[in-house]
Structure formats: structure tokens, C-alpha cells
Amino acid sequence: MTQQAAHSGDKLWISILVLTLLVTAGLFMWTSSHYQSDGKQGSMIDERGHVHVLGVTLGETTLRQAENMLQSRSDIALYIYPEGHPAAGMTLEAFFPSIADHSKIILLLDADIPLLHAIEERASVPHLYPNAVARMNLSPADTQLAQQLVVKELTLIPSVEVDLKSIMARFGQPEQEVSPEEGSLRLKYPAAGLTVTLSKDDATRLHFANPNSLP
């Protein structure tokens, strides 16, 4: 490889890195600037109370549409959370291990209890994690069915470090602060449909849900 070719390769790599950082930073600034508005002009929540984030409209966009918007395929699975877990019960989730900027996304799909039990009967043998959470892979038919289900909630795990200082600077004072366990902090912005979870042992999570569905 010539020195000129190597130099061109370095420039391309740097350009890709800068673009990656800008995408994540842009998303973070987009959500914060919309939340910090007066709740009318530029709000990321429409007049029906639906949150809009990353091109996904919660309570309206299907998984297939979300995959097209995020330009990535998801890994769909049925999860069974034990009693005592914050998400205790059965859920259908679509996981995006890496979107364009290497951030991770988890979509909670809107499926009622009868449908979840029907999917469970056709799913694979459960894989049990150390924390007692069970994961089951869907049958091919149910995977296609899941593509048509509506996205209920979205969790963003940014690829860049997001700490308490940056959260407060971007989103302001939360309406509620909760410390569910030692070393973690949960900041709630109900008007924006946003809950931010900070943990010293885990990545920061930005969880979006329509305000009328928040606990």
C-alpha cells in the first residue's frame, strides 16, 4: 500500500468515526431540545400523546416499519421475567444490537397476554439466564407475526458515555428521582415520556413510553 493510499484510508476512517459520534450526539441533543421546549412547538409528543423518537411513533409504528427506519434487522424473542423483577411477567421484545452509530435499541412490542401465551407454546425451549430471566426464540410463523405488531416502548442504550451531569444539562431537573438499588439512579420526565436510568455497573438507558402508559 502506498503512503498516499494509507493516508486516504486514515482520512476515511476518521470521517466515519466523526459521523458516528455526530449521529449519537445529534439524537441526544434532538430529544433534549424537544423536551426543553414549551411542550407545544417542537414537542416530540404529538396531540394524541404519542412519543416520536428515532422516526418511531410509539403506539403506532410496527416493528417492520421500525426496522426500515433504523435500517437494521432486530432479534425478536419472548422473555419471561421472574417475580420481583421490575419487568415481572412475559414480554415480546425486539433487540437491535447495533444501529448506525453503534447504539443499542430494545423495542417492547404490544402483545396481549393470550397472544403471548400462544407464542410461548410454539417457541423454543427456554434459555435461563443467571438472573432467572428466561428467553425463548419464536417460531418462524410467529417471527413474521411479530413484524406486524406495534411498538409500545423504546429503550435506547447510547454508544457514547452519558452521565448525570450531561442528562441534567440537556433535560433539566427531573420531576422525580428514584434510587431503586445502590449505585443506580432513575430520573423521570413524565411529560416527555422519558425515564433515564444511570448505573455505575451498567450502561445508561433512555426509556421512552407514551405518557399515559407510564406507571
Steps between C-alpha positions, in 0.01 A plus 500: 500500500635839405533782751233694312256207515567453871441870560170481310398197706576685824294798387207272414519328841507835680202622296299189593590542869396866501172414327431227757549741791290768335206263448484404867562853621239629258240259633577596860477870421182445294314331782620753758422809292152371427438428867630841608253675271174634641324169434319640196724606217762237412384250763585138431153409630214557258148614580391138550761447768728283283877528544710539183862386528747381236224509241290259705155602625422304815159337488483529120818386320531125434820306555551458126465875448742564787758269344471691174541834677796382706646321197573194712352158569398407853529185707148418626446285809250423774623581850363373830605712798472355854297648783684787664655611173402854386360349179344195669288300257520413132608742227574492128812701418698592190869570558718703265862418597644787299336774296694746282688663790550171692237589759273216611120509493235283663141522378215368713225370272131540578372145555220400737523209746309244286729569204811474717389162635424378148847607386652330806341166404664513157834645613830323564612344827573786745857615553540599865738782591679526839253770609212251451373675186395251231532564127310306232557523124189539287375258237543619138127575475498701823809691389304619197203579725721708730608712204143629477465586869510860617794639696383587851822621664858577393819479704816665367843396628735770361838404360655808660533562872204686648534598866282681753656838423424475127148372567422794730658746256291371209168412662496721808373408844301174501153489650602200706824332609500140616785280623364147448826347620844605618710651225211579269280803440178533305395843371142540385369757252132395472399792278752381241428131541864452601667308781880505524677226695859560610708223656863474600502136384299529179451723198265798515152426368250749358156344511216653298131421549181691429425711812159340557665156525763594758460349850 
